[in-house]
Amino acid sequence: MNLGFFLVGGIIFATYMGLTFWNIFYSAKKQKEENYPNKKKSIVHKDVTSSKEGPFTTDTMPSK
């Protein structure tokens, strides 16, 4: 009887966690689509990575 409760609880918990993670990732994807409805996925990432501004400028770059 105790093992049955443990298994049922584990199944319920695993289902809950799976749906929680699905909700987090689905909501993040929808939010990106709403914020950038006309941009494709590759263009959004390309704009971010190809920015000429970096964390350091030539006068603030650490010396070796």
GROMACS elastic network, one bead per residue, 0.5 to 0.9 nm:
[ bonds ]
;  ai    aj funct       b0    kb
    1     4     6  0.51396   500
    1     5     6  0.64959   500
    1     6     6  0.87757   500
    2     5     6  0.51971   500
    2     6     6  0.62529   500
    2     7     6  0.87391   500
    3     7     6  0.61789   500
    3     8     6  0.86206   500
    4     7     6  0.51880   500
    4     8     6  0.61448   500
    4     9     6  0.84495   500
    5     8     6  0.52153   500
    5     9     6  0.59662   500
    5    10     6  0.84418   500
    6     9     6  0.51522   500
    6    10     6  0.60617   500
    6    11     6  0.86597   500
    7    10     6  0.50073   500
    7    11     6  0.61936   500
    7    12     6  0.86282   500
    8    11     6  0.51496   500
    8    12     6  0.62116   500
    8    13     6  0.85491   500
    9    12     6  0.51199   500
    9    13     6  0.60072   500
    9    14     6  0.84928   500
   10    13     6  0.50551   500
   10    14     6  0.59787   500
   10    15     6  0.84713   500
   11    14     6  0.51412   500
   11    15     6  0.61159   500
   11    16     6  0.85312   500
   12    15     6  0.51636   500
   12    16     6  0.61259   500
   12    17     6  0.86825   500
   13    16     6  0.50002   500
   13    17     6  0.61500   500
   13    18     6  0.85200   500
   14    17     6  0.51676   500
   14    18     6  0.60446   500
   14    19     6  0.85814   500
   15    18     6  0.51100   500
   15    19     6  0.61566   500
   15    20     6  0.84882   500
   16    19     6  0.53046   500
   16    20     6  0.60828   500
   16    21     6  0.87563   500
   17    21     6  0.62398   500
   17    22     6  0.85257   500
   18    21     6  0.53596   500
   18    22     6  0.61574   500
   18    23     6  0.86193   500
   19    23     6  0.60259   500
   19    24     6  0.86186   500
   20    23     6  0.51406   500
   20    24     6  0.63339   500
   20    25     6  0.88579   500
   21    24     6  0.50746   500
   21    25     6  0.62871   500
   21    26     6  0.84446   500
   22    25     6  0.53649   500
   22    26     6  0.59063   500
   22    27     6  0.84072   500
   23    26     6  0.51154   500
   23    27     6  0.59088   500
   23    28     6  0.84723   500
   24    27     6  0.53232   500
   24    28     6  0.62381   500
   24    29     6  0.87264   500
   25    28     6  0.51316   500
   25    29     6  0.61918   500
   25    30     6  0.86667   500
   26    29     6  0.51764   500
   26    30     6  0.62303   500
   26    31     6  0.86102   500
   27    30     6  0.51259   500
   27    31     6  0.60549   500
   27    32     6  0.86474   500
   28    31     6  0.51001   500
   28    32     6  0.62910   500
   28    33     6  0.87172   500
   29    32     6  0.52488   500
   29    33     6  0.63519   500
   29    34     6  0.87882   500
   30    33     6  0.50275   500
   30    34     6  0.62028   500
   30    35     6  0.86473   500
   31    34     6  0.50935   500
   31    35     6  0.61506   500
   31    36     6  0.85574   500
   32    35     6  0.51505   500
   32    36     6  0.60018   500
   32    37     6  0.78752   500
   33    36     6  0.52779   500
   33    37     6  0.50909   500
   33    38     6  0.83611   500
   33    39     6  0.84657   500
   34    37     6  0.54363   500
   36    39     6  0.56207   500
   36    40     6  0.82742   500
   36    44     6  0.82741   500
   37    40     6  0.81398   500
   39    42     6  0.82826   500
   39    43     6  0.62951   500
   39    44     6  0.63846   500
   40    43     6  0.53280   500
   40    44     6  0.64301   500
   40    45     6  0.89328   500
   41    44     6  0.54020   500
   41    45     6  0.65427   500
   41    46     6  0.86517   500
   42    45     6  0.52942   500
   42    46     6  0.59521   500
   42    47     6  0.85984   500
   43    47     6  0.60442   500
   43    48     6  0.85980   500
   44    47     6  0.53492   500
   44    48     6  0.64653   500
   44    49     6  0.88469   500
   45    48     6  0.52286   500
   45    49     6  0.61908   500
   45    50     6  0.84573   500
   46    49     6  0.52650   500
   46    50     6  0.58060   500
   46    51     6  0.84805   500
   47    50     6  0.53639   500
   47    51     6  0.63102   500
   48    51     6  0.57391   500
   49    52     6  0.86007   500
   50    53     6  0.87148   500
   51    54     6  0.73631   500
   53    56     6  0.78714   500
   53    57     6  0.77712   500
   54    57     6  0.68942   500
   55    61     6  0.86163   500
   56    59     6  0.79057   500
   56    60     6  0.56513   500
   56    61     6  0.51802   500
   56    62     6  0.82100   500
   57    60     6  0.52717   500
   57    61     6  0.58507   500
   58    61     6  0.54293   500
   58    62     6  0.89557   500
   59    62     6  0.85850   500
   60    63     6  0.89255   500
